[in-house]
Amino acid sequence: RGRPGGRGAPPPIPAAAPDGPEGSADGNADEEVGHRPGADWSGGITGREFSQLDYESQVAASAACSLFARTEPSHKLRLVELLQQQGYVVAMTGDGVNDAPALKRANIGIAMGSGTAVAKTASDMVLADDNFATIVAAVEEGRAIFSNTKAFIRYLISSNIGEVACIFLTAALGMPESLVPVQLLWVNLVTDGLPATALSFNPPDDNAMRQPPRPLSEPFIDGPLAVRYAIIGLYVGVATVAGFAYWFTGFSGGPHVSIYQLTHFSQCPSWPNGEHPPDPPIDCAIFSDVRPRTVALSILVTIEMFNALNALSEKESLLCFPPWRNPYLLGALALSFAQHFAILYITSLNGVFGVVPISMAEWQLVLVVSLPVIALDEVMKLLARNSKSRVSPFGSRASYVAVPLEDKAH
């Protein structure tokens, strides 16, 4: 039996609260149910009445009834099976020996800490404090873990897509290498690792317990989320290449070559002898300069740090879910930037990573190219929040159904 406090003071989470029929072996409940004419099971029926129904009626009753009185172990097991056949995720709470079959068959068997050893053995979870509110806390923690796992994957996938897109675009456009292998290894193994790990410490979203349960058929990464991964990843790659190209073509401290010259840099040695030699002449060594690569690397690192902020919440804006709610992430971002500054401004490390110190004007270019990734993800979060809410295939009832503990007043 759950503590009265568990039933008397439930948390205010109607959208995520377990919903489903309640079995009871209490004679008082039987008197309350009475005999209802026809097929109106909105109030409840007795176990004997339930067993006398045909299959179709039992299916309808299991989804419509809120109370089953004088239920036997076979009735409870049948209820669990019928709900599972309809696609529900069934949680069964119990504390007695006669609850064991249904506890074992349910998707989640929950035994009371004060219950029998048989019930505890058959269950997946034991409520040590006999308080139903603990189930709610466990559900919230589970949702937080699931959300943080998605945040970790979302961040790494979108970042890796960006790195692949960057390498592909420079090769496809015929441009010089924007990143060298050691820089990619540095980004993947060191710079990305800390923010990705810190995302596992995200607190639950404010509306985590107001979301309807996930259908069993819903994939871990659905279509819209995969599109978001791709869009953010492509922006990371395009922005890195764009910043790299701009340094050559438009940046005040760059060589101001044309797009054609940049994308045909391999022909540079033959340009002085061509029909239209460049004026002024171009030093072909500029295309192997490490400075534009350093700018490209800094853009990639900075965008991925901002992208980590996007991964704090799948749908909540940064205005509602600010970064300081996860201080571990802020610390990880600071440490990642410190490591990047170290390879830029410690001379002995410049040669190892093929970089040079960059100027304040170049850092302004890095920020201008990197910051829009936050605005882009905010727009996609807004679209996700305004998209059509997930509708349960079973009408207004959620697909997460709990069969609460019956009264043991035999």
PEBEL-V399251 format. One record per backbone hydrogen bond with DSSP energy under -1.0 kcal/mol. CO is the residue of the C=O (numbers start at 1). NH is the residue of the N-H. Records with the same first field share a line. If there is no record, write none. Layout:
# PEBEL-V399251
CO = NH / NH
This chain:
# PEBEL-V399251
3 = 6
4 = 8
5 = 9
11 = 13
13 = 17
22 = 68
24 = 71
26 = 30
27 = 31
28 = 32
29 = 33
30 = 34
37 = 40
39 = 41
45 = 69
46 = 50
47 = 51
48 = 52
50 = 53
54 = 58
55 = 59
56 = 60
57 = 61
58 = 62
59 = 63
60 = 64
61 = 65
67 = 45
68 = 24
69 = 47
72 = 76
73 = 77
74 = 78
75 = 79
76 = 80
77 = 81
78 = 82
79 = 83
80 = 84
81 = 85
82 = 86
83 = 88
84 = 87
89 = 401
90 = 108
91 = 403
92 = 110
94 = 112
95 = 116
96 = 99
97 = 100
99 = 103
100 = 104
101 = 105
102 = 106
108 = 92
109 = 124 / 125
110 = 94
111 = 127
112 = 115
116 = 120
117 = 121
118 = 122
125 = 111
126 = 128
127 = 113 / 130
130 = 3
131 = 134
132 = 135 / 136
133 = 137
134 = 138
135 = 139
136 = 140
137 = 141
138 = 142
139 = 143
140 = 144
141 = 145
142 = 146
143 = 147
144 = 148
145 = 149
146 = 150
147 = 151
148 = 152
149 = 153
150 = 154
151 = 155
152 = 156
153 = 157
154 = 158
155 = 159
156 = 160
157 = 161
158 = 162
159 = 163
160 = 164
161 = 165
162 = 166
163 = 167
164 = 168
165 = 169
166 = 170
167 = 171
168 = 172
169 = 173
170 = 175
180 = 184
181 = 185
182 = 186
183 = 187
184 = 188
185 = 189
186 = 190 / 191
187 = 192
190 = 194
192 = 196
193 = 197
194 = 198
195 = 199
197 = 200
198 = 201
199 = 202
205 = 208
207 = 210
215 = 218
222 = 226
223 = 227
224 = 228
225 = 229
226 = 230
227 = 231
228 = 232
229 = 233
230 = 234
231 = 235
232 = 236
233 = 237
234 = 238
235 = 239
236 = 240
237 = 241
238 = 242
239 = 243
240 = 244
241 = 245
242 = 246
243 = 247
245 = 249
246 = 250 / 251
248 = 257
251 = 254
258 = 262
259 = 263
262 = 265
264 = 267
265 = 268
267 = 270
268 = 271
271 = 274
283 = 286
284 = 287
285 = 288
286 = 289
290 = 294
291 = 295
292 = 296
293 = 297
294 = 298
295 = 299
296 = 300
297 = 301
298 = 302
299 = 303
300 = 304
301 = 305
302 = 306
303 = 307
304 = 308
305 = 309
306 = 310
307 = 311
309 = 312
317 = 321
322 = 325
323 = 326
326 = 330
327 = 331
328 = 332
329 = 333
330 = 334
331 = 335
332 = 336
333 = 337
334 = 338
335 = 339
336 = 340
337 = 341
338 = 342
339 = 343
340 = 344
341 = 345
342 = 346
346 = 349
349 = 353
350 = 354 / 355
359 = 363
360 = 364
361 = 365
362 = 366
363 = 367
364 = 368
365 = 369
366 = 370
367 = 371
370 = 373
371 = 374
372 = 376
373 = 377
374 = 378
375 = 379
376 = 380
377 = 381
378 = 382
379 = 383
380 = 384
381 = 385
382 = 386
392 = 395
399 = 89
400 = 19
401 = 91
403 = 93
407 = 25
408 = 410
